Amino acid sequence: MRSRVSAYAIAVMEEQLLLTQLADSSPVFEPGRWHLPGGGIDPGEQPHETLGRELYEETGLELLDARLVDARAYTAHRLGIDWHLVGLFYRVDVKPGPLVVTKADDSTSAVTWMPLSGLRESRLSPAAVDSLAMIGAR
């Protein structure tokens, strides 16, 4: 079993949640689902640094502020690997700007702001579903 600690950004602006779509190369969660920007914390990297790096790579946006709101554990089986994932969830403020996936050929295929009122849990990753409760949207 492989373990990973990840930092996730929960960004809400004008009743919309910032989400990224998982690509076929997603190591843990099912491709095609909408997920929170974020990812694995590299050795020696602080979670806040991970948020800034991943947020830019997956959305093209700059991190302005981050506040830890919760931590959750997940198990998954993907590509022949059993995973134990610990996710650190941060409520974040981002600098407005155009959305673009800046790191090609990675685990993110698209990025968008989705209206909170129209989110269907069946299209979300487990971490994205959990984030809805953290912001009082479910």
Secondary structure by P-SEA (a helix, b strand, c coil): cbbbbbbbbbcccccbbbbbbbccccccccccccccccccccccccaaaaaaaaaaaccccccccccccbbbbbbbbccccccbbbbbbbbccccccccccccccccccbbbbbcccccccccccaaaaaaaaaaccc
